[in-house]
């Protein structure tokens, strides 16, 4: 989720988010918030999925070459 900061001068209601903010308040939202009095305080953290681990997977000792010995 991203964190936003309200920079306006008056109390403001965001009905779609179900919140009311005062000047200087920060809030989080899963959806992008676009408003003249709102700035992005911190972007959502993207996680990189770990590579799948296959236990006991055979490791070739040399590259396969099917043309040898033909």
Secondary structure, DSSP 8 states (H G I E B T S, - for coil): -EEEEE--SS-EEETTTTEEE-TT-EEEESS----TTEEEEE------------TT----SS---TTTT-
